[in-house]
């Protein structure tokens, strides 16, 4: 029993000492940083800011560089310091700040050797702020725009391939958002709006691998719309079903949706014959 008590006491002592050492280290670090920050020696503060940056202490590096901004502007050291300031924000995942400062950097230093990197990180920071698909996609649209601009302006950049990958991801995200909206129209029996929405998706995303699915939904929505219409309008609207079906067959002859679409084509054809009589 005494051995167990002794072992427990030793473990407690070990943990206590570890916590105490950690607290002392943190206190010393914070105290050292505050001492540097209060210094009037600009070169010393810049050297320490660079040291924090090299040690990946992004928080202290950014704060030190920020304190130097007013006095460093116009000097030869401002450009590299400002780039590191933006990079520290990026590494801290403060993408809103990073995107702003990388853009400002490229505007302020258009001939910088870091221009390509800064332009890409400006776009990538906005990409990182793209929200989940269920909410407004303004940042997604903005990221798509700036990434496309980056690729157009820097086709030989080492980041061009990566940027194109993100463009593809964002386009798929916006396409899925539009497809969800179109399906919602269909589900609440707004068949005309659903048809328009699916046609818009086909126009906006012509390289999508879901084009035949959208065309099938146009067939289905047209059929539902015709069926729910007043008798005087039905023949005209069933004809739209036939046209949409024919486009599906002609454009996507291998589509897995053709067999199901044939059902709507057949019913629409029969109803047209009945209505003509």
C-alpha positions as CSV (number, residue, x, y, z in Angstrom):
1,X,0.0,0.0,0.0
2,X,2.8,2.4,0.9
3,X,4.4,1.7,-2.5
4,X,1.2,2.6,-4.2
5,X,0.9,5.9,-2.3
6,X,4.6,6.7,-3.0
7,X,4.1,6.0,-6.7
8,X,1.0,8.2,-6.8
9,X,2.8,11.0,-5.0
10,X,5.7,10.8,-7.5
11,X,3.3,11.0,-10.5
12,X,1.6,14.0,-8.9
13,X,5.0,15.7,-8.4
14,X,6.0,14.9,-12.0
15,X,2.8,16.5,-13.4
16,X,3.1,19.5,-11.0
17,X,6.6,20.2,-12.1
18,X,5.7,19.7,-15.8
19,X,2.9,22.2,-15.5
20,X,5.0,24.6,-13.5
21,X,7.8,24.5,-16.1
22,X,5.3,25.1,-18.9
23,X,3.8,28.1,-17.1
24,X,7.3,29.5,-16.5
25,X,8.2,29.0,-20.2
26,X,5.0,30.7,-21.4
27,X,5.4,33.5,-19.0
28,X,9.0,34.1,-20.0
29,X,8.0,33.9,-23.7
30,X,5.2,36.4,-23.3
31,X,7.4,38.6,-21.1
32,X,10.2,38.5,-23.7
33,X,7.8,39.4,-26.5
34,X,6.4,42.3,-24.6
35,X,9.9,43.6,-23.9
36,X,10.8,43.4,-27.6
37,X,7.5,45.0,-28.6
38,X,8.2,48.0,-26.3
39,X,11.7,48.5,-27.7
40,X,12.4,51.6,-29.7
41,X,15.1,49.8,-31.8
42,X,13.3,49.2,-35.1
43,X,16.0,46.9,-36.5
44,X,16.0,44.8,-33.4
45,X,12.2,44.5,-33.6
46,X,12.4,43.5,-37.3
47,X,15.0,40.9,-36.6
48,X,12.9,39.4,-33.8
49,X,9.8,39.5,-36.0
50,X,11.8,37.5,-38.6
51,X,13.0,35.2,-35.9
52,X,9.4,34.5,-34.8
53,X,8.4,34.0,-38.4
54,X,11.3,31.5,-39.0
55,X,10.2,29.6,-35.9
56,X,6.6,29.5,-37.2
57,X,5.4,31.5,-34.3
58,X,2.9,33.2,-36.6
59,X,1.0,35.0,-33.9
60,X,4.0,36.9,-32.5
61,X,5.5,37.4,-35.9
62,X,2.3,39.0,-37.2
63,X,1.9,41.2,-34.2
64,X,5.5,42.4,-34.4
65,X,5.3,43.1,-38.1
66,X,2.0,45.0,-37.5
67,X,3.6,47.2,-34.9
68,X,6.3,48.1,-37.4
69,X,4.0,49.0,-40.3
70,X,3.9,52.8,-39.7
71,X,7.7,53.2,-39.4
72,X,8.7,50.7,-42.1
73,X,6.6,52.0,-45.0
74,X,8.9,53.5,-47.7
75,X,11.9,51.6,-46.6
76,X,13.6,48.7,-48.4
77,X,12.6,46.3,-45.7
78,X,8.9,47.0,-46.0
79,X,8.2,44.7,-49.0
80,X,9.6,41.5,-47.5
81,X,8.1,42.3,-44.1
82,X,4.7,42.9,-45.5
83,X,4.8,39.7,-47.5
84,X,5.6,37.8,-44.3
85,X,2.9,39.7,-42.5
86,X,0.3,38.4,-45.0
87,X,1.8,34.9,-44.9
88,X,1.6,34.9,-41.1
89,X,-2.2,35.7,-41.4
90,X,-2.6,32.9,-43.9
91,X,-0.7,30.4,-41.7
92,X,-3.0,31.4,-38.8
93,X,-6.0,30.6,-41.1
94,X,-7.1,34.2,-40.9
95,X,-8.1,33.9,-44.6
96,X,-10.1,37.1,-44.7
97,X,-7.1,39.2,-43.6
98,X,-4.7,37.1,-45.7
99,X,-6.7,37.6,-48.9
100,X,-6.9,41.4,-48.3
101,X,-3.1,41.8,-47.6
102,X,-2.0,39.5,-50.4
103,X,-4.1,41.5,-52.9
104,X,-2.7,44.8,-51.5
105,X,0.8,43.4,-51.7
106,X,0.5,42.6,-55.4
107,X,-0.9,46.0,-56.1
108,X,1.8,47.7,-54.1
109,X,4.7,45.6,-55.5
110,X,3.8,44.6,-59.0
111,X,7.4,43.7,-59.9
112,X,8.0,41.6,-56.7
113,X,9.5,38.1,-57.2
114,X,6.7,37.0,-54.8
115,X,4.0,38.4,-57.0
116,X,2.9,35.0,-58.4
117,X,2.8,33.4,-55.0
118,X,0.9,36.3,-53.5
119,X,-1.7,36.4,-56.3
120,X,-2.3,32.6,-55.9
121,X,-2.6,32.9,-52.1
122,X,-5.0,35.8,-52.4
123,X,-7.2,33.6,-54.6
124,X,-6.6,30.5,-52.4
125,X,-7.6,32.4,-49.3
126,X,-10.9,33.2,-50.8
127,X,-11.3,29.6,-51.9
128,X,-10.8,28.6,-48.2
129,X,-13.7,30.8,-47.2
130,X,-16.1,29.1,-49.6
131,X,-19.0,28.0,-47.3
132,X,-20.9,24.8,-47.1
133,X,-23.4,24.2,-49.9
134,X,-26.5,24.9,-48.0
135,X,-25.8,28.7,-47.6
136,X,-25.3,31.6,-49.9
137,X,-22.3,31.0,-52.3
138,X,-21.1,34.6,-52.8
139,X,-17.6,33.7,-51.6
140,X,-17.6,30.6,-53.8
141,X,-18.5,32.7,-56.8
142,X,-15.8,35.3,-55.8
143,X,-13.2,32.6,-55.4
144,X,-14.1,31.1,-58.8
145,X,-13.6,34.5,-60.4
146,X,-10.2,35.3,-58.8
147,X,-8.9,31.8,-59.4
148,X,-9.9,32.0,-63.1
149,X,-8.3,35.4,-63.3
150,X,-5.1,34.0,-61.8
151,X,-5.0,31.2,-64.3
152,X,-5.7,33.5,-67.2
153,X,-3.0,35.9,-66.2
154,X,-0.5,33.3,-65.1
155,X,-0.9,30.3,-67.4
156,X,2.8,29.2,-66.8
157,X,2.6,29.6,-63.0
158,X,3.6,26.6,-60.9
159,X,0.3,27.0,-59.2
160,X,-1.8,27.0,-62.4
161,X,-2.6,23.3,-62.2
162,X,-3.6,23.5,-58.5
163,X,-5.7,26.6,-59.3
164,X,-7.5,24.7,-62.0
165,X,-8.3,21.9,-59.6
166,X,-9.9,24.3,-57.2
167,X,-11.9,25.9,-60.1
168,X,-13.3,22.5,-60.9
169,X,-14.2,21.9,-57.3
170,X,-16.0,25.3,-57.0
171,X,-17.8,24.8,-60.3
172,X,-19.1,21.4,-59.1
173,X,-20.2,23.0,-55.8
174,X,-22.2,25.8,-57.6
175,X,-23.6,23.2,-60.0
176,X,-24.8,21.0,-57.1
177,X,-26.3,24.1,-55.5
178,X,-28.2,24.9,-58.7
179,X,-29.3,21.2,-59.0
180,X,-30.7,21.2,-55.5
181,X,-32.7,24.3,-56.2
182,X,-34.1,22.9,-59.5
183,X,-35.1,19.7,-57.7
184,X,-36.8,21.7,-55.0
185,X,-38.9,23.4,-57.7
186,X,-39.8,20.0,-59.0
187,X,-40.7,18.6,-55.6
188,X,-43.0,21.5,-54.8
189,X,-44.8,21.1,-58.2
190,X,-43.3,24.2,-59.7
191,X,-42.6,22.3,-62.9
192,X,-42.2,25.3,-65.3
193,X,-39.6,26.8,-62.9
194,X,-37.9,23.4,-62.6
195,X,-37.6,23.1,-66.4
196,X,-36.1,26.6,-66.7
197,X,-33.7,25.9,-63.8
198,X,-32.5,22.6,-65.4
199,X,-32.0,24.3,-68.8
200,X,-30.0,27.0,-67.1
201,X,-27.7,24.4,-65.4
202,X,-27.1,22.9,-68.8
203,X,-26.1,26.3,-70.2
204,X,-23.9,27.2,-67.2
205,X,-22.2,23.8,-66.9
206,X,-22.0,22.4,-70.4
207,X,-19.1,20.0,-69.5
208,X,-21.0,18.4,-66.5
209,X,-21.2,14.6,-66.5
210,X,-24.9,15.0,-65.3
211,X,-26.2,16.6,-68.5
212,X,-28.4,13.6,-69.4
213,X,-29.9,13.6,-65.9
214,X,-30.9,17.2,-66.3
215,X,-32.4,16.5,-69.7
216,X,-34.3,13.6,-68.2
217,X,-35.7,15.9,-65.5
218,X,-36.8,18.4,-68.2
219,X,-38.7,15.5,-69.8
220,X,-40.3,14.6,-66.5
221,X,-41.0,18.2,-65.4
222,X,-42.7,18.9,-68.8
223,X,-44.8,15.8,-68.5
224,X,-45.9,16.8,-65.0
225,X,-46.6,20.3,-66.1
226,X,-48.7,19.1,-69.0
227,X,-50.7,16.6,-66.9
228,X,-51.5,19.3,-64.3
229,X,-52.6,21.9,-67.0
230,X,-56.1,22.8,-68.1
231,X,-57.3,20.7,-71.0
232,X,-56.9,23.5,-73.6
233,X,-53.1,23.8,-72.8
234,X,-52.3,20.1,-72.5
235,X,-51.7,19.2,-76.2
236,X,-49.2,22.0,-76.6
237,X,-47.4,21.0,-73.4
238,X,-47.4,17.3,-74.1
239,X,-45.6,18.2,-77.4
240,X,-42.9,19.7,-75.3
241,X,-42.5,16.3,-73.6
242,X,-41.9,14.7,-76.9
243,X,-39.3,17.3,-77.9
244,X,-37.4,17.0,-74.6
245,X,-37.4,13.3,-74.9
246,X,-36.1,13.4,-78.5
247,X,-33.3,15.7,-77.4
248,X,-32.4,13.3,-74.7
249,X,-32.2,10.4,-77.1
250,X,-30.4,12.3,-79.8
251,X,-27.8,13.9,-77.5
252,X,-27.3,11.2,-75.0
253,X,-28.1,7.9,-76.7
254,X,-26.3,5.8,-74.1
255,X,-28.0,7.5,-71.1
256,X,-29.4,5.3,-68.4
257,X,-32.4,7.5,-68.2
258,X,-33.8,6.8,-71.6
259,X,-35.7,3.7,-70.6
260,X,-37.6,5.6,-67.9
261,X,-38.1,8.6,-70.2
262,X,-39.8,6.4,-72.8
263,X,-42.6,5.9,-70.3
264,X,-43.4,9.7,-70.3
265,X,-42.9,9.8,-74.1
266,X,-45.4,7.0,-74.6
267,X,-48.0,8.5,-72.3
268,X,-47.6,12.0,-73.8
269,X,-48.0,10.5,-77.3
270,X,-51.2,8.7,-76.4
271,X,-52.6,11.8,-74.7
272,X,-51.9,13.9,-77.7
273,X,-53.9,11.4,-79.9
274,X,-56.8,11.5,-77.5
275,X,-56.8,15.3,-77.3
276,X,-56.8,15.5,-81.1
277,X,-59.9,13.4,-81.2
